Amino acid sequence: MPAPVVLITGALTGIGRATALTYARQGADVVASGRHQDAGDALAEELESSGGRALFVRTDVRYDAEVRNLVDRAVERFGRLDVAFNNAGTEGKLTPVTEVTDENYQATFDTNVKGTLLSLKHEFRAMQAQGGGSIINVSSTYGLMGYPDLSLYVGSKHAVIGITKAAALEGAKHGIRVNAVAPGYTQTSMYERATGTGAIRDAINSVLPMGRPGTPEEIAAAVQYLGSDKAGYVTGQTLTLDGGLMAGWPLFPDS
Ligand SMILES: NC(=O)c1ccc[n+]([C@@H]2O[C@H](COP(=O)([O-])OP(=O)(O)OC[C@H]3O[C@@H](n4cnc5c(N)ncnc54)[C@H](OP(=O)(O)O)[C@@H]3O)[C@@H](O)[C@H]2O)c1
């Protein structure tokens, strides 16, 4: 079976980077994208030395023309697009609802929601033309529950789950599966920014059922499953990867 062609947005750090490396080590052709050319060139080299062929395309997912270019370059270079991982995302700024502005709304929604929609738009175009493919969006446990002062991020990640369902229904007749992953706390720079000091991080970890956050590689493994034929009858779903957090919260661990 030929190596899959896999496109990843926000691939320069964290979950996106781990997923790119996981695929490359298994010989996939990886189209990595992000906003920084130098880091992208370095990642492409690392991916090629890990086993796969690689292409980096500088892309800010907020802009239609840039996402169109990303998908076109992927198909031009590798001939098709089998798997797309729409991972680019931002936590934005903590904002009480009384302080929501156009600016902080756009800072979160343009990347997390519009970026996902634009990615789907162009990936669908390529996948419809070739008769199918698999797309994985990124939500969050904050796409399943709320948190004070985080309404913009929470709203954007809930939106990703709804968009995933609608797109899955549109894709089904074209052989395109669309799913999402919903990571809980995962050990990346976003987690470090969000959890602040060591003391806050320790407090959060102490209420996580497994006593630790997830690793980017654990999320990558789920993305690989959803992207593969093993998930051939799975579409419109959100796979929660949170070490049990949503299974028991808030009763865990003492009651
Ligand atoms: N870590 C967690 O605990 C956690 C939990 C649930 C969900 N998630 C989600 O997982 C995804 C990956 O996050 P992460 O944890 O790996 O954090 P991360 O290391 O901060 O990764 C986010 C990546 O997205 C890129 N990005 C942001 N805005 C972009 C844009 N407009 N266009 C293109 N790329 C953009 C960032 O690049 P720049 O340097 O250019 O900003 C960065 O490389 C995000 O969607 C996040 O919401 C994370």
The ligand as an SDF file (V2000), in Angstrom:
LIG
                    3D

 48 52  0  0  0  0  0  0  0  0999 V2000
   -2.2360   21.5420   24.8210 N   0  0  0  0  0  0  0  0  0  0  0  0
   -3.4630   21.3680   25.2910 C   0  0  0  0  0  0  0  0  0  0  0  0
   -3.6630   21.2010   26.5100 O   0  0  0  0  0  0  0  0  0  0  0  0
   -4.6440   21.3300   24.3320 C   0  0  0  0  0  0  0  0  0  0  0  0
   -5.8540   20.8170   24.7980 C   0  0  0  0  0  0  0  0  0  0  0  0
   -6.9470   20.7580   23.9520 C   0  0  0  0  0  0  0  0  0  0  0  0
   -6.8310   21.1960   22.6360 C   0  0  0  0  0  0  0  0  0  0  0  0
   -5.6420   21.6920   22.1930 N   0  0  0  0  0  0  0  0  0  0  0  0
   -5.5870   22.1390   20.8020 C   0  0  0  0  0  0  0  0  0  0  0  0
   -4.5380   21.4420   20.1370 O   0  0  0  0  0  0  0  0  0  0  0  0
   -4.0830   22.2220   19.0290 C   0  0  0  0  0  0  0  0  0  0  0  0
   -2.5670   22.2910   19.0720 C   0  0  0  0  0  0  0  0  0  0  0  0
   -2.1580   23.0010   20.2310 O   0  0  0  0  0  0  0  0  0  0  0  0
   -0.8540   22.6420   21.0650 P   0  0  0  0  0  0  0  0  0  0  0  0
   -1.2710   22.2390   22.4020 O   0  0  0  0  0  0  0  0  0  0  0  0
    0.0300   21.7610   20.2760 O   0  0  0  0  0  0  0  0  0  0  0  0
   -0.2250   24.1110   21.2620 O   0  0  0  0  0  0  0  0  0  0  0  0
    0.8490   24.9190   20.4360 P   0  0  0  0  0  0  0  0  0  0  0  0
    2.1670   24.2750   20.5750 O   0  0  0  0  0  0  0  0  0  0  0  0
    0.6770   26.3400   20.8370 O   0  0  0  0  0  0  0  0  0  0  0  0
    0.3770   24.7040   18.9220 O   0  0  0  0  0  0  0  0  0  0  0  0
   -0.5210   25.5250   18.2390 C   0  0  0  0  0  0  0  0  0  0  0  0
    0.0730   25.7410   16.8490 C   0  0  0  0  0  0  0  0  0  0  0  0
   -0.8870   26.4190   16.0270 O   0  0  0  0  0  0  0  0  0  0  0  0
   -0.1910   27.4570   15.3380 C   0  0  0  0  0  0  0  0  0  0  0  0
   -1.0940   28.5250   14.9490 N   0  0  0  0  0  0  0  0  0  0  0  0
   -1.7630   29.3920   15.7520 C   0  0  0  0  0  0  0  0  0  0  0  0
   -2.4820   30.2530   15.0160 N   0  0  0  0  0  0  0  0  0  0  0  0
   -2.2580   29.9250   13.7150 C   0  0  0  0  0  0  0  0  0  0  0  0
   -2.7050   30.4300   12.4820 C   0  0  0  0  0  0  0  0  0  0  0  0
   -3.5580   31.4650   12.4290 N   0  0  0  0  0  0  0  0  0  0  0  0
   -2.2840   29.8370   11.3360 N   0  0  0  0  0  0  0  0  0  0  0  0
   -1.4350   28.7910   11.3830 C   0  0  0  0  0  0  0  0  0  0  0  0
   -0.9600   28.2590   12.5140 N   0  0  0  0  0  0  0  0  0  0  0  0
   -1.3550   28.8220   13.6720 C   0  0  0  0  0  0  0  0  0  0  0  0
    0.8660   27.9300   16.3230 C   0  0  0  0  0  0  0  0  0  0  0  0
    1.8910   28.6000   15.6110 O   0  0  0  0  0  0  0  0  0  0  0  0
    2.3340   30.1260   15.8970 P   0  0  0  0  0  0  0  0  0  0  0  0
    3.6360   30.0240   16.5970 O   0  0  0  0  0  0  0  0  0  0  0  0
    2.4720   30.6950   14.5120 O   0  0  0  0  0  0  0  0  0  0  0  0
    1.2590   30.8060   16.7060 O   0  0  0  0  0  0  0  0  0  0  0  0
    1.3310   26.6050   16.9110 C   0  0  0  0  0  0  0  0  0  0  0  0
    2.3420   26.0050   16.1280 O   0  0  0  0  0  0  0  0  0  0  0  0
   -4.7790   23.5780   19.1590 C   0  0  0  0  0  0  0  0  0  0  0  0
   -5.8750   23.6290   18.2730 O   0  0  0  0  0  0  0  0  0  0  0  0
   -5.2690   23.5930   20.5970 C   0  0  0  0  0  0  0  0  0  0  0  0
   -6.3830   24.4400   20.7790 O   0  0  0  0  0  0  0  0  0  0  0  0
   -4.5440   21.7650   23.0030 C   0  0  0  0  0  0  0  0  0  0  0  0
  1  2  1  0
  2  3  2  0
  2  4  1  0
  4  5  1  0
  4 48  2  0
  5  6  2  0
  6  7  1  0
  7  8  2  0
  8  9  1  0
  8 48  1  0
  9 10  1  0
  9 46  1  0
 10 11  1  0
 11 12  1  0
 11 44  1  0
 12 13  1  0
 13 14  1  0
 14 15  2  0
 14 16  1  0
 14 17  1  0
 17 18  1  0
 18 19  2  0
 18 20  1  0
 18 21  1  0
 21 22  1  0
 22 23  1  0
 23 24  1  0
 23 42  1  0
 24 25  1  0
 25 26  1  0
 25 36  1  0
 26 27  1  0
 26 35  1  0
 27 28  2  0
 28 29  1  0
 29 30  1  0
 29 35  2  0
 30 31  1  0
 30 32  2  0
 32 33  1  0
 33 34  2  0
 34 35  1  0
 36 37  1  0
 36 42  1  0
 37 38  1  0
 38 39  2  0
 38 40  1  0
 38 41  1  0
 42 43  1  0
 44 45  1  0
 44 46  1  0
 46 47  1  0
M  CHG  2   8   1  16  -1
M  END
$$$$
